[in-house]
Amino acid sequence: MKIYVLDPIHEAAVRAFAQTVPDMELVLWSDTRAANWHEDADGVVVRASRVTGNDIHKAHKLKVIGRHGVGVDAIDLAA
């Protein structure tokens, strides 16, 4: 399972996330692969980044979108 974290989050949150699902590959915002998350992401975590309908349709393996914070206004829920 490959999860992309597209925005900076606290390092303690990254550690907790990695420990919760030990068999996943966690790709952080600072990794150059994050720009092409659509290609192989099983999941994506956003804080400030937008996830558009186009993003969702391009991400054929995507199973889950997580929002670090409050609200889902940056995620195209209709898509």
Wavefront OBJ file of the C-alpha trace (Angstrom):
o trace
v 0.000 0.000 0.000
v 1.368 3.423 -0.963
v 0.155 6.536 0.829
v 1.161 10.041 -0.215
v 1.192 12.890 2.313
v 1.009 15.974 0.100
v 1.396 18.708 2.716
v 3.712 19.185 5.686
v 2.429 17.663 8.906
v 4.131 17.327 12.278
v 6.851 14.659 12.403
v 5.094 12.967 15.345
v 2.029 12.523 13.148
v 4.177 11.005 10.397
v 5.728 8.559 12.898
v 2.331 7.607 14.323
v 0.935 7.076 10.856
v 3.884 4.899 9.824
v 3.586 2.780 12.979
v -0.141 2.245 12.518
v 0.241 0.561 9.142
v 3.711 -1.008 9.098
v 3.459 -2.545 5.610
v 2.713 0.712 3.808
v 5.081 2.923 1.886
v 4.678 6.497 3.052
v 5.708 9.131 0.488
v 6.091 12.585 2.013
v 5.535 16.015 0.480
v 9.284 16.598 0.207
v 9.783 13.546 -2.028
v 9.874 14.370 -5.743
v 7.513 11.430 -6.389
v 4.725 13.305 -4.577
v 4.087 15.451 -7.652
v 2.972 12.332 -9.553
v 0.905 10.726 -6.805
v -1.893 9.957 -9.274
v 0.176 7.191 -10.858
v 0.257 4.738 -7.961
v -1.365 6.152 -4.825
v -3.594 3.851 -2.818
v -4.258 6.767 -0.508
v -3.531 10.443 -0.183
v -3.433 12.733 2.851
v -3.885 16.470 2.364
v -3.852 19.447 4.634
v -4.011 22.467 2.333
v -3.726 20.838 -1.098
v -6.810 20.550 -3.249
v -7.987 17.211 -4.639
v -10.025 17.888 -7.754
v -12.321 15.639 -9.698
v -9.635 15.422 -12.363
v -7.116 14.256 -9.730
v -9.497 11.555 -8.548
v -10.231 10.309 -12.062
v -6.513 10.097 -12.908
v -5.708 8.116 -9.745
v -6.902 4.644 -10.762
v -5.598 2.889 -7.627
v -6.889 5.515 -5.162
v -8.959 4.029 -2.348
v -8.976 6.767 0.280
v -8.454 10.506 0.720
v -7.599 11.659 4.227
v -7.820 15.235 5.408
v -5.382 16.297 8.119
v -7.384 19.029 9.812
v -10.952 20.208 9.680
v -13.332 20.353 6.746
v -13.387 18.842 3.291
v -13.841 21.970 1.178
v -10.576 21.275 -0.691
v -11.781 17.830 -1.833
v -14.172 17.367 -4.748
v -16.709 15.203 -2.928
v -18.988 14.883 -5.934
v -16.207 13.189 -7.912
l 1 2 3 4 5 6 7 8 9 10 11 12 13 14 15 16 17 18 19 20 21 22 23 24 25 26 27 28 29 30 31 32 33 34 35 36 37 38 39 40 41 42 43 44 45 46 47 48 49 50 51 52 53 54 55 56 57 58 59 60 61 62 63 64 65 66 67 68 69 70 71 72 73 74 75 76 77 78 79
